[in-house]
Amino acid sequence: MPTPRPVEGSPTPRPLADPLRSWSSDQLAGLLAARLDLAVPAPADSAQLASRAVVRSSVLRSLEALDTLELAVLEALVELGPTDAAAVGAVVHASGQAVAAALDVLCTRALVWGASDALRPVSMAAELLALPEGPPADEVPALLAELDEQARTILDHLDHTGADGTVADAQRRPTVTGARTPTEALLARRLLVPRDGRQVTLPWTVRLALRGGRSTRHDLSGPPPVATGEREQPLVDRAGAGAAFEFLRRTELLLDRWGTHPPGALRAGGMGVRELRAAAALVHAEQPVAALLVETAAAAGLMAIGMTDDLDAAWLPTDAFDAWQGRAPAERWLVLARAWLASPRLVSAVGGRDASSGPVNALSPGLERGWLPALRRDVLTEIAALPAGHVLAPGTGVASLLERMRWLRPRRPRAHLDVVPALLDEAALLGIAGLHGLSSFGRALVATASTDSAAADPAGALAGLLPEPVDHVLVQADLTAVAPGPLEQQLARKLALVADVESRGGATVYRFAAGSVRRAFDAGWSAADVHDFLRHSSRTPVPQSLSYLVDDVARRFGTVRAGHAASFLRSDDETALTELVHDQGAAGLRLRRVAPTVLVSDVPLDTLLPRLRALGVAPVVEAADGTVHVSRPDVFRAKTPRTRVAPARDEARTAARVSAVVTAIRAGDRAAAERPTRGPVTSPADVMGVLRAAAETGQPVWIGYVDQHGTDSERVVRPLRVEGGRLTAWDERSDEQRSFALHRITRAAAT
């Protein structure tokens, strides 16, 4: 809606810079702390600070931080004009104390300024929040009485929902006698007014009449409560610690596996669906859980794209993963939890479809959402504020939490709140939350998200809840081993090499098989090494069946040796080679005997080996000098990326910066006060300051303007808006509203 032309002879308020100069240092520090964007870079003086405070982008950012009550108070000031707190309290449905507190917040943020009996919003806030003009307040009751039932139903529906209406031609203005539909009857009486060509809304005077003189129907004195249920904190802590340990174990298992068998990276930079499905199968979890694991590990810098020996791009553990593994379990969890809390990536979108690019893959570009870290902190902060011994009520707790967050940030897009349930699920998987409440170490993590205070120690709070690692297993007669708890890191690695995980839970069950034992031999172990490992790691006697299995694999291991001929097989056991040549399953290997103890094949060695193992043969690879080549896979590593994770807000550092900026502003004000009187300003920054101050007060300004033909002219204008590189003003020469390019304004002076 265009800003109306100022009325001649109306009182002109002081520019915003004048009251800012009179503010105390504490007040200026409060403004800069609430609106940090005003302090970067440091303003030269109060005039430049005031100029920034009314910029559209800065005002929009500040409006998004207001709650429903503060926004309602600001909207009332926009409609009422310069007035006092009592008049605002008469129309805002809230207690006088709550209205006064909201006004203090608005004044602190420099969205409202002026004397106590003439409070006014800044011009940009008025432009953003003002409603189209409706009928005078004293005429509205009579106009409402003229409506039929259908028109009144439409009006009441729009009033209760708070939404705008949509019509085919909102700008058409029918007459009262010519109105043929209920909507036309409302438009004719200006009980509905157009916002644009299709949107219509209720004007301010009509809203007050329908709501009994109040701007809202509901009391806005405080946010709605969150539905809670009772649950003891130790129970929540144990559930969270179990989830944290499981998330940590799965991350280690996944990255350790990818160190030798890395998944390929897509050309676009993500991870394929097949690789994610394989990762989910490896950690015995659903694909959304696997997506959270890989996204969190990547956010923590533990994995990145690197190159294998074949020069293929793959997702590999980084150098930081090795250092991370050497830390205590609670410290390793803290690295992952902080990375998730600060990550801007929307993990819940993985597995869905994007309207423009199709399926959404894990680790693919385009999942960044700048608003996500702040939303995570807001959600967890609200849960942390619940009374001691209380958690979100099952069923209704999440819905009530969403209602409270809508009240606290009404201008936040509703689509942002749609991801809150997914964020709560992710927090539960990480152990930050458990059983609909926040764990004690999760609460400490949230506390450190806004300050670097050493009083909160998430790792210390978690360390006492994690189970102590055990240094033994229980080997059983059915070729299984039971780990009665989390194993020590070295023991877990060795056991994973010689046995396969059969089931996980409180006690992990490992299964010994010929293939798993042969995997240890492939890694360079001997039969004596395997027997020694089993004897020292088991608290129960090693069953005879397992010893026989190890000896049987050892007897057959290395009986046949493979080489490059393209490949060859050599064995001192001529009978074994004869059986292999006549085996029907080996017909496709194209084996031929070149000596009683040697077979050759034109099949490549990397294809020949798995085919022979499928036939029950356990060959070892022979090097060029005839020695046994241990076929242990190389461990690949990627370079640790330099991730720029937004740090937790350090209150001390912020306060120090704000104090320095306040000092700079005071020095600039003193310099401006002692500056000798001069004519019109000519520098771009000074010209912008004069124009924005005039737009705030409605004061006319003399400008020098060079048009597109190079003609220099002088004119007097009344600035309305300064944004987007243009000045929108009322031109006294042409007596109309015009737009001027700022870079063509060479000088300016207030008249």
VEXLUM-799702 format. One line per field, with one value per residue (C-alpha): residue number from 1; residue in three letters; x, y, z. Coordinates in pm, whole numbers. Example, Ala and Ser with C-alpha at 12.3 -4.5 7.8 and 13.67 -1.06 7.14 Angstrom:
<roros>
resi <- c(1_2)
resn <- c(Ala_Ser)
east <- c(1230_1367)
north <- c(-450_-106)
up <- c(780_714)
</roros>
This chain:
<roros>
resi <- c(1_2_3_4_5_6_7_8_9_10_11_12_13_14_15_16_17_18_19_20_21_22_23_24_25_26_27_28_29_30_31_32_33_34_35_36_37_38_39_40_41_42_43_44_45_46_47_48_49_50_51_52_53_54_55_56_57_58_59_60_61_62_63_64_65_66_67_68_69_70_71_72_73_74_75_76_77_78_79_80_81_82_83_84_85_86_87_88_89_90_91_92_93_94_95_96_97_98_99_100_101_102_103_104_105_106_107_108_109_110_111_112_113_114_115_116_117_118_119_120_121_122_123_124_125_126_127_128_129_130_131_132_133_134_135_136_137_138_139_140_141_142_143_144_145_146_147_148_149_150_151_152_153_154_155_156_157_158_159_160_161_162_163_164_165_166_167_168_169_170_171_172_173_174_175_176_177_178_179_180_181_182_183_184_185_186_187_188_189_190_191_192_193_194_195_196_197_198_199_200_201_202_203_204_205_206_207_208_209_210_211_212_213_214_215_216_217_218_219_220_221_222_223_224_225_226_227_228_229_230_231_232_233_234_235_236_237_238_239_240_241_242_243_244_245_246_247_248_249_250_251_252_253_254_255_256_257_258_259_260_261_262_263_264_265_266_267_268_269_270_271_272_273_274_275_276_277_278_279_280_281_282_283_284_285_286_287_288_289_290_291_292_293_294_295_296_297_298_299_300_301_302_303_304_305_306_307_308_309_310_311_312_313_314_315_316_317_318_319_320_321_322_323_324_325_326_327_328_329_330_331_332_333_334_335_336_337_338_339_340_341_342_343_344_345_346_347_348_349_350_351_352_353_354_355_356_357_358_359_360_361_362_363_364_365_366_367_368_369_370_371_372_373_374_375_376_377_378_379_380_381_382_383_384_385_386_387_388_389_390_391_392_393_394_395_396_397_398_399_400_401_402_403_404_405_406_407_408_409_410_411_412_413_414_415_416_417_418_419_420_421_422_423_424_425_426_427_428_429_430_431_432_433_434_435_436_437_438_439_440_441_442_443_444_445_446_447_448_449_450_451_452_453_454_455_456_457_458_459_460_461_462_463_464_465_466_467_468_469_470_471_472_473_474_475_476_477_478_479_480_481_482_483_484_485_486_487_488_489_490_491_492_493_494_495_496_497_498_499_500_501_502_503_504_505_506_507_508_509_510_511_512_513_514_515_516_517_518_519_520_521_522_523_524_525_526_527_528_529_530_531_532_533_534_535_536_537_538_539_540_541_542_543_544_545_546_547_548_549_550_551_552_553_554_555_556_557_558_559_560_561_562_563_564_565_566_567_568_569_570_571_572_573_574_575_576_577_578_579_580_581_582_583_584_585_586_587_588_589_590_591_592_593_594_595_596_597_598_599_600_601_602_603_604_605_606_607_608_609_610_611_612_613_614_615_616_617_618_619_620_621_622_623_624_625_626_627_628_629_630_631_632_633_634_635_636_637_638_639_640_641_642_643_644_645_646_647_648_649_650_651_652_653_654_655_656_657_658_659_660_661_662_663_664_665_666_667_668_669_670_671_672_673_674_675_676_677_678_679_680_681_682_683_684_685_686_687_688_689_690_691_692_693_694_695_696_697_698_699_700_701_702_703_704_705_706_707_708_709_710_711_712_713_714_715_716_717_718_719_720_721_722_723_724_725_726_727_728_729_730_731_732_733_734_735_736_737_738_739_740_741_742_743_744_745_746_747_748_749_750_751)
resn <- c(Met_Pro_Thr_Pro_Arg_Pro_Val_Glu_Gly_Ser_Pro_Thr_Pro_Arg_Pro_Leu_Ala_Asp_Pro_Leu_Arg_Ser_Trp_Ser_Ser_Asp_Gln_Leu_Ala_Gly_Leu_Leu_Ala_Ala_Arg_Leu_Asp_Leu_Ala_Val_Pro_Ala_Pro_Ala_Asp_Ser_Ala_Gln_Leu_Ala_Ser_Arg_Ala_Val_Val_Arg_Ser_Ser_Val_Leu_Arg_Ser_Leu_Glu_Ala_Leu_Asp_Thr_Leu_Glu_Leu_Ala_Val_Leu_Glu_Ala_Leu_Val_Glu_Leu_Gly_Pro_Thr_Asp_Ala_Ala_Ala_Val_Gly_Ala_Val_Val_His_Ala_Ser_Gly_Gln_Ala_Val_Ala_Ala_Ala_Leu_Asp_Val_Leu_Cys_Thr_Arg_Ala_Leu_Val_Trp_Gly_Ala_Ser_Asp_Ala_Leu_Arg_Pro_Val_Ser_Met_Ala_Ala_Glu_Leu_Leu_Ala_Leu_Pro_Glu_Gly_Pro_Pro_Ala_Asp_Glu_Val_Pro_Ala_Leu_Leu_Ala_Glu_Leu_Asp_Glu_Gln_Ala_Arg_Thr_Ile_Leu_Asp_His_Leu_Asp_His_Thr_Gly_Ala_Asp_Gly_Thr_Val_Ala_Asp_Ala_Gln_Arg_Arg_Pro_Thr_Val_Thr_Gly_Ala_Arg_Thr_Pro_Thr_Glu_Ala_Leu_Leu_Ala_Arg_Arg_Leu_Leu_Val_Pro_Arg_Asp_Gly_Arg_Gln_Val_Thr_Leu_Pro_Trp_Thr_Val_Arg_Leu_Ala_Leu_Arg_Gly_Gly_Arg_Ser_Thr_Arg_His_Asp_Leu_Ser_Gly_Pro_Pro_Pro_Val_Ala_Thr_Gly_Glu_Arg_Glu_Gln_Pro_Leu_Val_Asp_Arg_Ala_Gly_Ala_Gly_Ala_Ala_Phe_Glu_Phe_Leu_Arg_Arg_Thr_Glu_Leu_Leu_Leu_Asp_Arg_Trp_Gly_Thr_His_Pro_Pro_Gly_Ala_Leu_Arg_Ala_Gly_Gly_Met_Gly_Val_Arg_Glu_Leu_Arg_Ala_Ala_Ala_Ala_Leu_Val_His_Ala_Glu_Gln_Pro_Val_Ala_Ala_Leu_Leu_Val_Glu_Thr_Ala_Ala_Ala_Ala_Gly_Leu_Met_Ala_Ile_Gly_Met_Thr_Asp_Asp_Leu_Asp_Ala_Ala_Trp_Leu_Pro_Thr_Asp_Ala_Phe_Asp_Ala_Trp_Gln_Gly_Arg_Ala_Pro_Ala_Glu_Arg_Trp_Leu_Val_Leu_Ala_Arg_Ala_Trp_Leu_Ala_Ser_Pro_Arg_Leu_Val_Ser_Ala_Val_Gly_Gly_Arg_Asp_Ala_Ser_Ser_Gly_Pro_Val_Asn_Ala_Leu_Ser_Pro_Gly_Leu_Glu_Arg_Gly_Trp_Leu_Pro_Ala_Leu_Arg_Arg_Asp_Val_Leu_Thr_Glu_Ile_Ala_Ala_Leu_Pro_Ala_Gly_His_Val_Leu_Ala_Pro_Gly_Thr_Gly_Val_Ala_Ser_Leu_Leu_Glu_Arg_Met_Arg_Trp_Leu_Arg_Pro_Arg_Arg_Pro_Arg_Ala_His_Leu_Asp_Val_Val_Pro_Ala_Leu_Leu_Asp_Glu_Ala_Ala_Leu_Leu_Gly_Ile_Ala_Gly_Leu_His_Gly_Leu_Ser_Ser_Phe_Gly_Arg_Ala_Leu_Val_Ala_Thr_Ala_Ser_Thr_Asp_Ser_Ala_Ala_Ala_Asp_Pro_Ala_Gly_Ala_Leu_Ala_Gly_Leu_Leu_Pro_Glu_Pro_Val_Asp_His_Val_Leu_Val_Gln_Ala_Asp_Leu_Thr_Ala_Val_Ala_Pro_Gly_Pro_Leu_Glu_Gln_Gln_Leu_Ala_Arg_Lys_Leu_Ala_Leu_Val_Ala_Asp_Val_Glu_Ser_Arg_Gly_Gly_Ala_Thr_Val_Tyr_Arg_Phe_Ala_Ala_Gly_Ser_Val_Arg_Arg_Ala_Phe_Asp_Ala_Gly_Trp_Ser_Ala_Ala_Asp_Val_His_Asp_Phe_Leu_Arg_His_Ser_Ser_Arg_Thr_Pro_Val_Pro_Gln_Ser_Leu_Ser_Tyr_Leu_Val_Asp_Asp_Val_Ala_Arg_Arg_Phe_Gly_Thr_Val_Arg_Ala_Gly_His_Ala_Ala_Ser_Phe_Leu_Arg_Ser_Asp_Asp_Glu_Thr_Ala_Leu_Thr_Glu_Leu_Val_His_Asp_Gln_Gly_Ala_Ala_Gly_Leu_Arg_Leu_Arg_Arg_Val_Ala_Pro_Thr_Val_Leu_Val_Ser_Asp_Val_Pro_Leu_Asp_Thr_Leu_Leu_Pro_Arg_Leu_Arg_Ala_Leu_Gly_Val_Ala_Pro_Val_Val_Glu_Ala_Ala_Asp_Gly_Thr_Val_His_Val_Ser_Arg_Pro_Asp_Val_Phe_Arg_Ala_Lys_Thr_Pro_Arg_Thr_Arg_Val_Ala_Pro_Ala_Arg_Asp_Glu_Ala_Arg_Thr_Ala_Ala_Arg_Val_Ser_Ala_Val_Val_Thr_Ala_Ile_Arg_Ala_Gly_Asp_Arg_Ala_Ala_Ala_Glu_Arg_Pro_Thr_Arg_Gly_Pro_Val_Thr_Ser_Pro_Ala_Asp_Val_Met_Gly_Val_Leu_Arg_Ala_Ala_Ala_Glu_Thr_Gly_Gln_Pro_Val_Trp_Ile_Gly_Tyr_Val_Asp_Gln_His_Gly_Thr_Asp_Ser_Glu_Arg_Val_Val_Arg_Pro_Leu_Arg_Val_Glu_Gly_Gly_Arg_Leu_Thr_Ala_Trp_Asp_Glu_Arg_Ser_Asp_Glu_Gln_Arg_Ser_Phe_Ala_Leu_His_Arg_Ile_Thr_Arg_Ala_Ala_Ala_Thr)
east <- c(0_153_244_16_158_245_-3_126_154_159_404_739_893_1263_1464_1536_1903_1819_1673_1951_2207_2034_2030_2262_2544_2348_2048_2264_2427_2080_1982_2297_2272_1910_1989_2345_2318_2329_2679_2848_3039_3048_2833_3023_2775_2412_2292_2431_2293_1947_1980_2050_1774_1502_1635_1374_1588_1692_1335_1208_1474_1377_1005_1074_1213_892_631_257_199_487_367_9_132_336_39_-179_74_86_-292_-340_-57_147_-11_63_76_-274_-433_-242_-349_-712_-713_-459_-616_-356_-282_-136_185_228_165_419_678_613_655_988_1106_995_1166_1483_1488_1427_1109_914_1042_923_803_595_277_361_504_537_666_951_828_940_750_441_481_518_231_-23_-369_-559_-782_-1144_-1455_-1446_-1493_-1820_-1977_-1889_-2180_-2437_-2267_-2262_-2633_-2704_-2549_-2750_-2677_-2442_-2227_-2204_-2100_-1813_-1706_-1714_-1521_-1239_-1237_-1209_-944_-739_-682_-726_-993_-949_-1177_-1160_-1120_-1044_-985_-1336_-1544_-1919_-2182_-2407_-2714_-2534_-2388_-2523_-2320_-2233_-1867_-1964_-2181_-1881_-1652_-1908_-1928_-1545_-1594_-1351_-1068_-825_-460_-385_-565_-699_-652_-898_-869_-1054_-956_-854_-1179_-1385_-1165_-1209_-1587_-1613_-1386_-1549_-1298_-996_-738_-763_-1025_-786_-581_-219_-68_146_228_13_144_300_116_342_353_557_870_1174_1493_1714_1488_1518_1895_1930_1722_1924_2255_2153_2061_2384_2594_2411_2453_2822_2872_2694_2901_3225_3113_3010_3323_3555_3396_3419_3789_3843_3526_3423_3095_3124_3034_2785_2899_2678_2850_2593_2559_2355_2042_2205_2502_2270_2066_2385_2487_2149_2191_2541_2429_2097_1884_1627_1744_1645_1869_2154_2104_2132_2451_2630_2508_2618_2957_3009_2904_3158_3435_3480_3414_3454_3499_3842_4014_4087_4382_4173_4129_3758_3574_3439_3318_3610_3686_3909_4228_4015_3839_4158_4206_3838_3858_4129_3907_3678_3329_3152_3385_3328_2953_2988_3162_2869_2600_2749_2788_2419_2306_2495_2432_2209_2124_1767_1833_1462_1436_1666_1467_1199_1162_1243_1013_1304_1582_1398_1503_1694_2012_2211_2505_2378_2403_2090_1983_2111_1851_1990_1707_1750_2017_1816_1500_1680_1800_1454_1288_1538_1533_1155_1181_1468_1243_986_954_1183_1048_820_839_622_288_248_16_-52_289_433_116_115_485_415_136_369_641_391_299_665_753_430_612_813_688_464_663_956_754_655_1005_990_866_1155_1401_1269_1318_1676_1744_1614_1842_2140_2043_1993_1630_1475_1123_983_1213_1561_1845_2072_2364_2130_2027_2394_2448_2165_2313_2649_2478_2423_2725_3072_3022_3238_2972_2783_2976_2775_3057_3101_2727_2719_3040_2890_2590_2773_2852_3211_3376_3447_3763_3620_3352_3175_3242_2969_2951_2724_3010_2889_3043_2841_2980_2819_2860_3043_3381_3709_3799_4089_3901_3596_3806_3981_3657_3485_3769_3733_3353_3033_2775_2459_2246_2284_2130_2234_2462_2605_2620_2899_2895_3211_3207_3456_3429_3490_3789_3932_3895_4138_4384_4352_4450_4775_4677_4804_4615_4819_4722_4351_4375_4569_4316_4021_4192_4282_3959_3708_3608_3469_3672_3703_3476_3633_3405_3550_3907_3829_3679_3993_4222_4013_4022_4394_4454_4281_4404_4694_4674_4618_4810_4690_4896_4883_4901_4638_4616_4756_4700_4986_4965_5182_4864_4814_4488_4337_4419_4277_3950_3931_3987_3705_3467_3160_3136_3483_3401_3368_3713_3884_4151_4422_4712_5058_5238_5136_5124_5028_4704_4662_4358_4281_4031_4161_4275_4019_3744_3910_3953_3586_3479_3725_3613_3255_3364_3505_3871_4071_4361_4615_4775_5140_5363_5608_5895_5695_5612_5257_5087_4850_4531_4437_4254_4421_4273_4178_4154_4027_4162_3970_3756_3760_3403_3280_3033_2864_3011_2799_2717_2973_2800_3128_3264_2936_2926_3285_3208_2891_3083_3344_3075_2902_3234_3284_2932_2990_3318_3144_2869_3126_3305_2977_2882_3214_3210_3181_2860_2867_2641_2468_2628_2780_2925_2699_2685_2586_2327_2170_2163_1986_1730_1649_1615_1376_1175_1135_1013_839_1064_1128_1479_1661_1853_2071_1983_2150_1905_1986_2067_2328_2117_2178_1863_1764_1434_1259_1117_953_1120_887_1117_1488_1551_1675_1908_1617_1449_1068_952_684_827_719_798_574_334_342_520_842_1135_1496_1813_2032_2355_2225_2163_2479_2395_2123_2026_1730_1519)
north <- c(0_338_562_868_1210_1394_1656_2011_2172_1843_1834_1688_1447_1439_1189_851_947_1216_981_728_996_1045_673_544_307_19_97_107_-220_-376_-264_-403_-731_-777_-678_-791_-711_-338_-377_-527_-325_-82_229_557_737_740_878_580_343_498_469_96_37_128_-74_-321_-635_-545_-464_-790_-986_-813_-875_-1248_-1248_-1104_-1317_-1288_-1030_-805_-825_-741_-435_-318_-365_-162_122_113_157_397_632_820_736_618_277_311_350_47_-158_-66_-251_-530_-829_-871_-750_-405_-554_-777_-484_-270_-549_-587_-212_-226_-499_-300_14_-180_-309_44_-70_182_522_860_1018_812_992_974_629_556_264_312_386_53_-143_63_-7_-382_-423_-157_-275_-110_173_84_276_505_321_498_386_17_-96_49_-112_-450_-422_-388_-727_-1037_-1375_-1499_-1186_-1190_-1558_-1473_-1188_-1401_-1682_-1448_-1296_-1629_-1777_-1458_-1534_-1320_-1393_-1453_-1304_-1285_-906_-745_-400_-370_-141_-216_17_-75_-84_-269_-548_-886_-1126_-1128_-1055_-755_-629_-642_-471_-200_-110_-141_-408_-600_-408_-527_-600_-663_-785_-1104_-1079_-906_-855_-710_-350_-251_-78_-380_-617_-410_-402_-778_-853_-627_-345_-574_-655_-1031_-1262_-1451_-1327_-1279_-1223_-1537_-1831_-2145_-2414_-2741_-3062_-3266_-3596_-3708_-3918_-3948_-3791_-4097_-4305_-4047_-4037_-4414_-4421_-4134_-4296_-4620_-4436_-4234_-4549_-4723_-4420_-4406_-4780_-4770_-4473_-4652_-4971_-4789_-4576_-4861_-5071_-4786_-4753_-5075_-5101_-4741_-4659_-4473_-4107_-3986_-3741_-3476_-3539_-3748_-4114_-4354_-4528_-4870_-4762_-4615_-4935_-5137_-4907_-4959_-5336_-5317_-5132_-5322_-5007_-4840_-4618_-4289_-4389_-4470_-4132_-3958_-4154_-4058_-3697_-3647_-3810_-3586_-3277_-3370_-3397_-3772_-3861_-3688_-3759_-3902_-4117_-4490_-4666_-4706_-4324_-4358_-4097_-4255_-4161_-4229_-4176_-3875_-3835_-3684_-4021_-4184_-3913_-3929_-4303_-4250_-4031_-4139_-4258_-3958_-3717_-3896_-3861_-3490_-3434_-3596_-3421_-3075_-3140_-3237_-2937_-2692_-2866_-2679_-2996_-3129_-3501_-3590_-3498_-3788_-4057_-3817_-3646_-3293_-3126_-3011_-3268_-3594_-3831_-3676_-3869_-3862_-3618_-3456_-3077_-2872_-2996_-2686_-2480_-2172_-2158_-2517_-2473_-2196_-2408_-2705_-2486_-2334_-2677_-2821_-2503_-2529_-2893_-2805_-2543_-2805_-2853_-3107_-3459_-3370_-3464_-3407_-3579_-3883_-3800_-3434_-3308_-3248_-3074_-2841_-2770_-2667_-2433_-2271_-2223_-2067_-1820_-1740_-1686_-1611_-1482_-1803_-1997_-2286_-2517_-2479_-2620_-2921_-3065_-3042_-3405_-3529_-3318_-3473_-3822_-3736_-3598_-3925_-4131_-3925_-3963_-3589_-3669_-3983_-4092_-3752_-3560_-3411_-3612_-3443_-3446_-3326_-3038_-2952_-2963_-2714_-2488_-2482_-2409_-2046_-1995_-2136_-2166_-2438_-2502_-2730_-3048_-3276_-3531_-3550_-3596_-3880_-4055_-4181_-4330_-4528_-4895_-4986_-5172_-5541_-5726_-6073_-6276_-6601_-6858_-7125_-7474_-7368_-7170_-6838_-6587_-6358_-6015_-5935_-5562_-5310_-5450_-5270_-5117_-5347_-5658_-5555_-5504_-5840_-6025_-5858_-5990_-6355_-6370_-6217_-6028_-6236_-6014_-5694_-5568_-5558_-5853_-5886_-6236_-6324_-6629_-6819_-6972_-7096_-6770_-6551_-6757_-6750_-6368_-6365_-6581_-6342_-6061_-6240_-6441_-6792_-7083_-7034_-6665_-6752_-7019_-6782_-6500_-6725_-6867_-6527_-6340_-6605_-6651_-6993_-7286_-7284_-7563_-7845_-7777_-7427_-7555_-7814_-7543_-7329_-7622_-7740_-7395_-7369_-7710_-7605_-7244_-7194_-7543_-7372_-7061_-6818_-6587_-6386_-6566_-6386_-6612_-6944_-7203_-7397_-7678_-7959_-8166_-8295_-8464_-8134_-7978_-8277_-8252_-7882_-7928_-8186_-7991_-7888_-7564_-7464_-7511_-7135_-7068_-7219_-7397_-7598_-7794_-7681_-7904_-8169_-7903_-7594_-7474_-7152_-6953_-6650_-6533_-6226_-6298_-6069_-6272_-6612_-6582_-6535_-6812_-7057_-6966_-7027_-7381_-7439_-7383_-7141_-7014_-6756_-6506_-6563_-6264_-6237_-6371_-6679_-6560_-6550_-6217_-6129_-6005_-5771_-5470_-5133_-4877_-4563_-4216_-3886_-3543_-3390_-3110_-2761_-2738_-2396_-2485_-2188_-2166_-2149_-1793_-1676_-1423_-1280_-1233_-1079_-841_-733_-663_-472_-263_-177_-76_145_317_377_524_761_877_933_1138_1361_1412_1495_1746_1929_1919_2273_2370_2286_2277_1977_1636_1473_1137_836_728_1078_1114_782_894_1221_1050_774_1021_1227_918_845_1194_1300_1605_1750_1723_1925_1702_1738_1479_1384_1221_962_1239_1392_1692_1814_1943_2050_1963_1929_1586_1417_1072_778_474_413_55_-154_121_362_651_658_1014_1273_1518_1877_1981_1727_1690_1311_1012_928_691_814_606_662_661_964_1174_1384_1590_1626_1857_1870_2182)
up <- c(0_-94_194_192_126_448_557_546_884_1079_1369_1267_1518_1586_1383_1545_1579_1838_2103_2032_2120_2454_2537_2804_2716_2871_2650_2337_2441_2483_2133_1974_2167_2051_1691_1628_1257_1345_1490_1182_1083_1375_1301_1281_1507_1624_1292_1105_1371_1329_952_979_1232_980_686_563_599_954_1061_909_1098_1421_1365_1330_1685_1838_2012_1956_2230_2121_1760_1865_2060_1762_1526_1763_1764_1383_1363_1654_1567_1830_2165_2518_2685_2829_2485_2359_2661_2593_2258_2314_2491_2766_3116_3164_3303_2998_2760_2945_2923_2550_2498_2682_2444_2138_2264_2345_1986_1850_1676_1887_1997_2114_2436_2679_2569_2196_2130_1758_1549_1304_955_805_1073_995_624_683_932_836_726_441_558_638_742_1048_1377_1461_1131_1156_1385_1145_845_1020_1092_717_631_553_712_437_436_815_805_567_791_1107_935_831_1178_1363_1131_1102_734_426_168_-203_-469_-848_-866_-532_-679_-822_-599_-634_-497_-207_-430_-711_-492_-601_-387_-15_-99_-311_-25_207_-45_-113_256_296_560_342_176_-92_-24_-391_-701_-537_-159_73_448_745_821_1172_1268_1162_1361_1675_1628_1578_1875_2129_2103_2129_1863_1937_2082_2312_2605_2497_2842_2814_2587_2599_2836_2720_2807_3034_3219_3517_3470_3692_3561_3629_3404_3125_3173_3144_2826_2678_2773_2606_2287_2297_2335_2051_1821_1908_1847_1512_1397_1485_1314_998_960_1050_775_525_596_396_188_116_-62_-389_-413_-669_-931_-769_-436_-247_-153_-361_-238_-266_-52_212_215_266_552_718_689_836_1151_1174_1152_929_644_818_1110_871_701_1040_1115_794_796_1157_1095_792_990_1260_1000_1055_689_356_-14_-95_-355_-338_-503_-816_-825_-761_-554_-237_108_341_710_762_961_1238_1274_1400_1663_1754_1820_2079_2297_2580_2473_2631_2452_2121_2172_2249_1913_1731_1938_1886_1514_1488_1691_1467_1134_887_691_691_741_751_380_281_105_-15_-349_-453_-701_-917_-873_-796_-514_-225_-142_180_183_-137_-180_-134_210_390_575_744_997_1117_1391_1559_1542_1703_1989_2038_2052_2299_2509_2549_2660_2896_3059_3166_3544_3708_3679_3385_3016_2712_2757_2527_2239_2319_2426_2080_1956_2258_2206_1847_1961_2213_1952_1711_1986_2058_1691_1500_1190_1154_846_948_721_960_1248_1039_1089_1472_1521_1306_1508_1830_1683_1587_1936_2084_1857_1970_2336_2387_2460_2599_2688_2571_2803_2800_2953_3206_2962_2685_2910_2963_2586_2531_2799_2619_2284_2385_2608_2652_3026_3178_3443_3202_3120_2887_2855_3231_3285_3031_3138_3463_3282_3016_3090_3161_2869_2926_2827_2768_2590_2667_2395_2371_2224_1936_1776_1918_2158_2382_2473_2812_2754_2538_2448_2471_2137_2049_2157_1955_1642_1670_1742_1445_1229_1333_1383_1241_1445_1471_1696_1892_2211_2573_2493_2142_1994_1750_1521_1420_1071_816_622_927_1045_694_705_998_802_507_743_831_1137_1185_1343_1660_1669_1645_1917_2141_2091_2174_2481_2630_2545_2659_3023_2933_2798_2420_2294_2097_1800_1758_1782_1514_1293_1321_1252_957_794_866_705_385_391_155_5_-327_-430_-695_-914_-1237_-1564_-1615_-1310_-1200_-929_-770_-514_-388_-362_-718_-618_-508_-844_-1030_-837_-912_-1285_-1305_-1080_-1285_-1087_-1211_-1579_-1632_-1487_-1793_-1586_-1763_-1618_-1723_-1474_-1224_-955_-1160_-1324_-1522_-1627_-1840_-1577_-1382_-1029_-865_-1035_-982_-604_-504_-747_-591_-240_-343_-440_-92_-185_35_-180_-74_-311_-398_-459_-749_-535_-434_-83_52_-11_273_111_389_240_268_506_317_465_330_421_708_559_701_816_921_1191_1356_1708_2016_2105_2358_2583_2708_2355_2237_2534_2466_2101_2187_2440_2177_1927_2188_2256_1882_1847_2141_1987_1654_1821_1989_1659_1483_1754_1718_1337_1191_1013_647_346_185_240_-65_40_-33_333_453_176_279_642_559_336_588_873_662_567_937_1028_706_678_328_183_-80_-323_-626_-891_-1220_-1461_-1728_-1978_-1747_-1655_-1299_-1128_-780_-619_-284_-200_97_135_194_159_102_-9_-298_-422_-480_-301_-313_-236_-299_-552_-484_-843_-1019_-724_-747_-600_-784_-758_-770_-816_-511_-710_-907_-595_-564_-256_5_290_526_468)
</roros>
